[in-house]
Amino acid sequence: MLPVSGRILRNFQRLRLTRCSRAQGETKRQMKYILVTGGVISGIGKGIIASSIGTILKSCGLHVTSIKIDPYINIDAGTFSPYEHGEVFVLDDGGEVDLDLGNYERFLDIRLTRDNNITTGKIYQSVINKERKGDYLGKTVQVVPHITDAIQEWVVRQALIPVDSDGVEPEVCVIEPSTTGEQKTKPTQNSVRELRGLGLSPDLIVCRCTTPMEKSVKEKISMFCHVEPEQVICVYDVCSLYRVPLLLEAEGVVGYFKERLNLQFEANSRRLLNKWKEMADRYDRTLETCSIALVGKYTKLSDSYASVIKALEHAALAINQKLEVKYIDSADLEPCRQLDEPVKYHEAWQNLCSANGVLVPGGFGFRGTEGKILAIAWARRQKKPFLGVCLGMQLAVVEFARNALNWSDANSTEFNPNTKYPVVIDMPEHNPGEMGGTMRLGKRKTILKEKNSVLRRLYKDCDYIEERHRHRYEVNPEMRSNFEEKGFRFVGQDVEGERMEIIELDEHPYFVGVQYHPEFTSRPMKPSPPYLGLMLAASGKLQRYLEKGCRLSPRDTYSDQSGSSSPDSEIVDLKLSAILTQES
Ligand code: GLN
């Protein structure tokens, strides 16, 4: 946690009190803050609890935003290795942030900005900049009060930024300060005592357990932590994350917050959480499995591909399929492994060949790229559904150049700066030497000119789309015609018409590459079109879906949290997904 965490927490309590008293004479609505902080060990789903609390309050008709506070001195997550930290999540404004912000965006169907992720580095940077400008009027700048005030002001400012598509100012802000990630052994009692030592009394104690908590345990925690038994919430292991908001709701969390924060809403949250229940039930009921080979580099840590996996899950759920991800370390597919590690080599190929579809995600650096190219070649020739994301698309271009255009030396200049056929090249924006924040980042427009492209149809025949980017290299536009003559088409470009954003291959059930990262905007009830296309193709349903005019679940508009969706439309949609399952 930030070195001054205690003061920050205390300041929040003071802030709340001053705001309350000031508000008595005024009509201005007050922001309500919910602070979620860790207790015993890290990595047990604090982020999920925070997101789920937001979800149930949003389902009561409130506008909810969220802020994540991280202890590290890095300005942002842009330079993090996925080996160590898991995926770097990218926002619309190009902010490279902690992957927990992805959970908030997905659960709440909101769009955050880089300032929703505070780091120690960002705070110090802002304070030092102010000091240089002379804003502190010659005073000594200290941790207390200058750093603590900077954090507080940041939160208060940022909480007001609209995150919903209706542009309404939020009413509730869920704040999650993460701890440094080390294993802590002190049990709940100690952490609550520590919190009290900082002048804070918990309103709720959320306990993670494998099975539902026994009454006596709840009473014991209540007694030793000096809270009512109703303030002890048990979150036991459930079969899908979709159940967590339901679980919290069943534990009475909505009623508690309504009273504690004096929230104004009449809604019956149980009814409004119906969509989540339907999703959770559907997840439990799906029988058919569809497997996707994820051919990547950081396969040891599944968090490295967190949003990719989520996007696959959303797509699978929408078409009633159970997702099975086969993680393949692409280096294991390379011929040198045959002698060094024959078992790994054969297992990797066995996994690849037995999957229903192949996904090559984004990545950086040379290691494993030749293995990815082999996987792509296999998918192209065997007509296996394939999706290449960012680096995955760039390597699909390299593969086609080498094997279909017979440019055997073709490569990306990222991996061979001297190649005779530079089919993927540096972008002018690329600034070698500086790593942080030098990429083409964030939301950009892609124009979908080709009416008959599969992806355009999957995107509901839109003329353009806006997706998030994170790359330094791009397809060399000079070589475009050589590819297109052979049926390897570039069906989406940037606004200037120069940057290749989407590739599609003729006479293949689904061979698609995208320069952007569609996984960052996938939502449980709004699956991302390129991922949906992959899952549909891998489960043999794509043709049918396209013939049906790409209609799957009109009611699956997650943004509609007002409860106004008619039950009839839900029935129709359910039937439609059922039809899709049966007719494959
Ligand atoms: N390394 C490639 C580039 O920088 C791909 C990046 C990515 O996959 N996110 O362009």
Boltz pocket constraint, residues with backbone or C-beta under 6 A from the ligand:
constraints:
  - pocket:
      binder: B
      contacts: [[A, 361], [A, 362], [A, 363], [A, 364], [A, 365], [A, 389], [A, 390], [A, 391], [A, 392], [A, 414], [A, 470], [A, 471], [A, 472], [A, 473], [A, 474]]
      max_distance: 6.0
